[in-house]
């Protein structure tokens, strides 16, 4: 069994770090900074495809924008390595006569963090800058204190009328994203908005790069899949799973680091950034595939953590597992702090170790491997 040790300076995992090159890190920053909200993922998907294209034999794109880079497209046995491409956002919902804008969620956007945030409003005329306005502390009293809610948060674009707002190109249905950029915190964490789950797309692209650069011979088809519309119900994965019809799916997404204040380990488990990839247990996870990944982690001295997913994982794993006639699926998660905020954080070593765990797990799969419990 894999050891659940805490990594630190001088650990085997730490010494092995360094698989990411300058080009990789430049792509990560560009990819995180790009906006790709649910339903409007195309710019990010183009960036991702341009990056992964040299490392695959061909690619496919479906009607709603999921992108798949394929190695050995003619092989009958198919293994998916998947992440999702979309990020949470907002929709313009109502423009007042005096030029203020009210919103609806596009995915699980957090109304509590909105006040005073800067935003980009994506319009046919280009990006329009705006802010979430909020009454000054001087004007609020304890008796009238309100907390942010979907009923009272609003956007200000410096306009004085609805007509002026509309002349900027803003209309009902325009998508809105927070205006924040990628950063590295204390040379330990990658930080930014939309690490959930654009960092997943980055990690699977790096697996493709390692296979190409190491000249690995893979006997089956590998489908690096960057799915759209996960944040509103796993919809992109549901569609692309039926198109690919895979035999196996290894999915990566983020999960909650529970070491910060206000997090309950009783409710959310005991998971930590810097202690390695997280493997999930639950009905959607195929236990023989999970055992395979654990054995690979142990063989390659990659520290792992574990979580119980109960009825569903809440990730694209569920969409793949229950597609077609049933697909052997497993989830390798990356611990993340402050999910669905603009300061999401992941540990640099965890990113590398998720990449390595997927890479080695993929290489260890046998062509036409049968994952059934009873044969």
C-alpha positions in Angstrom: 0.0 0.0 0.0 1.2 3.6 -0.7 2.5 5.4 2.4 0.6 8.5 3.5 3.7 10.4 4.6 4.0 14.1 4.9 6.4 15.5 2.3 9.0 18.0 3.3 12.4 19.3 2.4 14.5 16.4 1.3 11.6 14.0 0.8 11.7 11.6 -2.2 8.8 13.5 -3.9 10.5 16.8 -3.3 13.8 15.6 -4.8 11.9 14.4 -7.9 10.3 17.7 -8.6 11.3 19.5 -11.7 9.4 17.9 -14.6 7.9 21.3 -15.7 9.9 23.3 -18.0 9.9 27.0 -18.9 7.4 26.5 -21.8 5.1 24.5 -19.5 5.0 27.3 -16.9 4.5 30.0 -19.5 1.5 28.0 -20.8 0.1 27.5 -17.3 0.1 31.3 -16.7 -1.4 32.1 -20.0 -4.0 29.4 -19.7 -5.0 30.5 -16.2 -5.2 34.1 -17.1 -7.5 33.4 -20.1 -11.2 33.5 -19.4 -13.2 30.4 -20.4 -16.6 30.5 -18.6 -19.1 27.7 -18.9 -20.6 27.7 -22.3 -18.0 30.1 -23.6 -14.8 28.0 -23.4 -13.6 28.4 -26.9 -10.7 30.8 -26.3 -9.2 28.6 -23.6 -9.8 25.5 -25.6 -7.9 27.0 -28.6 -5.0 27.7 -26.3 -5.1 24.2 -24.9 -5.3 22.6 -28.3 -2.4 24.7 -29.7 -0.3 23.6 -26.7 -1.1 19.9 -26.8 -1.1 19.5 -30.6 2.7 18.7 -31.0 2.3 15.8 -28.5 -0.6 14.0 -30.1 -1.3 12.3 -33.4 -4.7 14.0 -34.1 -7.5 15.8 -32.3 -11.3 16.1 -32.3 -13.7 18.8 -31.3 -17.4 18.2 -30.5 -20.4 20.5 -31.1 -20.2 22.2 -27.7 -16.4 22.7 -27.7 -14.9 19.8 -25.8 -11.4 19.1 -27.3 -9.6 15.8 -27.4 -6.0 15.2 -28.3 -5.5 11.6 -29.4 -2.5 9.2 -29.5 -3.1 6.0 -31.6 -6.5 7.0 -32.9 -7.0 3.7 -34.8 -6.5 1.5 -31.7 -9.6 -0.3 -30.6 -8.9 -0.1 -26.9 -9.4 3.4 -25.7 -8.2 5.2 -22.5 -9.4 8.6 -21.6 -7.4 11.1 -19.5 -9.7 13.9 -18.7 -10.1 17.3 -17.0 -12.7 20.0 -17.5 -12.0 23.4 -19.1 -14.8 25.7 -17.9 -14.8 28.2 -15.1 -17.6 29.7 -13.0 -18.9 33.1 -14.1 -22.0 35.3 -14.2 -24.6 36.4 -16.7 -26.0 39.9 -17.2 -29.6 39.5 -16.2 -31.1 42.9 -15.7 -30.0 46.5 -16.5 -31.6 49.3 -14.5 -32.7 52.5 -15.9 -29.8 54.3 -14.2 -27.2 52.0 -15.6 -26.6 49.4 -12.8 -26.4 45.7 -13.7 -27.8 42.7 -11.8 -26.7 39.1 -12.5 -27.4 35.4 -12.6 -24.9 32.7 -11.8 -23.2 30.7 -14.5 -22.1 27.8 -12.3 -21.4 28.0 -8.6 -20.2 31.6 -8.5 -19.9 32.9 -4.9 -21.9 36.0 -4.1 -20.1 36.4 -0.8 -16.8 37.4 -2.4 -18.2 39.6 -5.1 -18.4 43.1 -3.5 -15.5 45.4 -4.6 -14.2 42.8 -7.1 -13.2 44.0 -10.6 -14.8 42.2 -13.6 -14.6 41.7 -17.3 -17.9 41.9 -19.2 -17.5 39.9 -22.4 -19.5 41.7 -25.2 -19.7 41.6 -29.0 -17.6 44.8 -29.0 -14.9 43.3 -26.7 -14.3 43.4 -23.0 -15.9 46.1 -20.9 -14.4 46.7 -17.5 -16.7 46.9 -14.4 -16.8 46.5 -10.7 -19.1 45.0 -8.1 -20.1 48.1 -6.2 -20.9 48.0 -2.4 -22.0 50.7 0.0 -19.2 52.2 2.1 -18.8 51.0 5.7 -19.6 54.6 6.9 -23.1 54.3 5.5 -24.0 51.0 7.0 -25.4 50.6 10.5 -25.7 47.4 12.6 -29.5 47.7 12.3 -29.4 47.8 8.5 -26.3 45.7 7.8 -26.8 43.5 4.8 -24.7 40.6 3.7 -24.0 40.0 0.0 -26.7 38.0 -1.8 -27.9 37.6 -5.3 -30.6 40.2 -4.6 -28.2 43.0 -3.7 -24.9 42.5 -5.5 -24.6 44.6 -8.7 -22.2 45.8 -11.3 -21.1 49.4 -12.0 -19.6 50.3 -15.4 -19.5 54.1 -14.9 -22.7 54.6 -16.9 -25.7 56.8 -16.0 -28.4 55.1 -18.0 -29.5 51.8 -19.5 -29.0 53.2 -23.0 -25.3 54.1 -22.2 -24.7 50.6 -20.9 -26.2 49.0 -24.0 -24.1 51.3 -26.3 -21.0 49.8 -24.7 -22.2 46.5 -26.1 -23.5 45.1 -22.9 -26.8 43.2 -23.1 -28.7 40.6 -21.2 -26.9 37.3 -21.6 -23.3 38.8 -21.7 -21.0 36.7 -19.6 -19.0 38.2 -16.8 -15.7 36.9 -15.2 -13.6 38.2 -12.3 -10.5 40.2 -13.3 -7.6 38.4 -11.5 -4.3 37.0 -12.6 -2.0 34.1 -12.0 0.7 34.4 -9.3 3.1 32.3 -7.4 2.8 32.5 -3.6 6.0 32.0 -1.5 7.5 29.9 -4.3 5.2 27.1 -3.0 1.7 27.7 -4.4 0.3 28.5 -7.8 -2.5 31.0 -7.2 -5.3 32.5 -9.3 -8.9 32.2 -10.5 -10.1 29.2 -12.4 -7.4 26.8 -11.2 -10.6 24.7 -10.8 -10.1 23.1 -13.2 -7.9 24.7 -15.7 -4.9 23.3 -13.8 -6.4 19.9 -14.6 -6.2 20.7 -18.3 -2.7 21.8 -17.8 -1.7 18.6 -16.0 -3.2 16.2 -18.6 -1.4 18.2 -21.4 1.8 17.7 -19.5 1.2 13.9 -19.4 0.9 14.0 -23.2 4.2 16.0 -23.3 6.0 13.5 -21.2 4.8 10.6 -23.3 6.1 12.4 -26.5 9.4 13.6 -25.1 10.2 10.2 -23.4 9.2 8.4 -26.7 6.9 6.0 -24.8 5.2 3.4 -26.9 1.6 3.1 -25.9 -0.2 0.1 -27.3 -3.7 1.5 -27.0 -5.5 4.7 -27.9 -5.1 7.6 -25.4 -7.7 10.4 -25.5 -6.6 13.5 -23.6 -10.0 15.1 -23.1 -10.7 18.7 -22.0 -14.4 18.8 -21.4 -16.7 21.8 -21.3 -19.6 22.6 -19.0 -18.6 20.6 -15.9 -19.6 23.4 -13.6 -23.3 23.1 -14.5 -23.7 19.4 -14.3 -20.9 17.4 -16.0 -22.6 18.1 -19.4 -19.5 18.2 -21.6 -18.1 14.9 -20.3 -21.5 13.3 -20.7 -21.5 14.3 -24.4 -17.9 13.5 -25.2 -18.0 10.1 -23.4 -20.7 8.9 -25.8 -18.6 10.1 -28.8 -15.4 8.5 -27.7 -16.9 5.3 -26.2 -13.8 4.6 -24.0 -12.9 1.5 -22.1 -11.1 3.3 -19.3 -11.3 6.9 -17.9 -8.8 8.5 -15.6 -10.2 11.9 -14.5 -8.5 14.7 -12.6 -10.1 17.6 -10.8 -9.6 19.6 -7.7 -10.7 18.8 -4.2 -10.8 20.8 -0.9 -7.7 21.3 1.2 -9.2 21.3 4.7 -6.3 22.7 6.8 -7.3 26.4 6.7 -9.5 28.1 9.3 -13.3 27.6 9.0 -12.9 24.2 7.4 -14.4 21.1 9.1 -12.5 17.9 8.8 -15.5 16.0 10.1 -17.5 17.3 7.2 -14.9 17.5 4.4 -12.2 15.0 5.4 -8.5 15.5 6.4 -6.8 16.6 3.1 -3.8 18.9 2.8 -2.0 20.8 0.0 1.6 19.5 -0.3 0.8 15.9 0.8 0.1 14.5 -2.6 -2.7 13.5 -5.0 -6.0 12.5 -3.5 -7.7 9.2 -4.5 -11.5 8.9 -4.1 -13.5 5.9 -3.0 -17.2 5.7 -4.1 -19.6 3.7 -6.3 -18.5 5.5 -9.5 -14.8 4.6 -8.9 -13.9 1.2 -10.4 -12.1 -0.6 -7.6 -9.7 -2.6 -9.8 -8.6 0.6 -11.6 -8.2 2.4 -8.2 -6.1 -0.5 -6.9 -4.0 -0.2 -10.1 -3.3 3.5 -9.4 -2.5 2.9 -5.7 0.0 0.2 -6.7 1.6 2.6 -9.3 1.8 5.3 -6.6 3.5 2.8 -4.2 6.0 1.6 -6.9 6.9 5.1 -7.9 7.0 6.4 -4.3 4.3 9.0 -4.9 2.6 9.9 -1.6 -1.2 9.8 -1.8 -4.2 10.9 0.3 -7.7 9.4 0.3 -11.2 10.7 0.4 -14.7 9.1 0.5 -17.0 10.3 -2.1 -20.2 8.7 -1.0 -23.0 8.6 -3.7 -21.1 10.6 -6.3 -17.8 12.3 -6.8 -19.4 15.4 -8.1 -16.8 15.4 -11.0 -16.7 14.2 -14.6 -15.8 10.8 -13.2 -19.5 10.1 -12.7 -20.3 11.1 -16.3 -17.7 8.7 -17.7 -18.4 5.8 -15.3 -22.1 5.6 -16.1 -21.8 6.3 -19.8 -22.2 3.8 -22.6 -22.2 0.3 -21.1 -20.2 1.4 -18.1 -16.6 2.6 -18.2 -13.9 1.7 -15.7 -13.2 5.1 -14.1 -11.1 6.6 -11.4 -10.5 10.1 -10.0 -7.1 11.6 -9.1 -7.7 14.9 -7.4 -5.5 17.9 -6.7 -5.9 19.5 -3.2 -6.9 23.2 -3.6 -7.6 26.0 -1.1 -10.4 28.6 -1.5 -12.3 26.9 -4.2 -14.5 29.2 -6.4 -12.7 32.3 -5.3 -10.2 34.5 -7.2 -7.3 33.2 -5.0 -7.5 29.5 -5.5 -4.2 27.9 -4.4 -2.5 24.6 -5.3 0.9 23.3 -4.1 3.5 23.1 -6.8 4.7 19.6 -5.7 1.2 18.3 -5.8 0.8 19.5 -9.4 3.9 17.6 -10.4 2.9 14.5 -8.5 -0.5 14.3 -10.0 1.1 14.6 -13.5 3.5 11.8 -12.6 0.8 9.6 -11.1 -1.4 9.9 -14.2 1.6 9.3 -16.4 2.8 6.2 -14.7 -0.7 4.8 -14.2 -1.4 5.2 -17.9 1.8 3.5 -18.9 1.1 0.6 -16.6 -2.2 -0.2 -18.2 -2.1 -3.3 -20.4 -3.7 -3.3 -23.9 -7.2 -4.7 -23.7 -7.0 -4.9 -19.9 -10.1 -6.4 -18.3 -11.2 -4.5 -15.2 -14.2 -6.6 -14.3 -14.6 -7.9 -10.8 -16.0 -11.3 -11.8 -14.6 -13.1 -14.9 
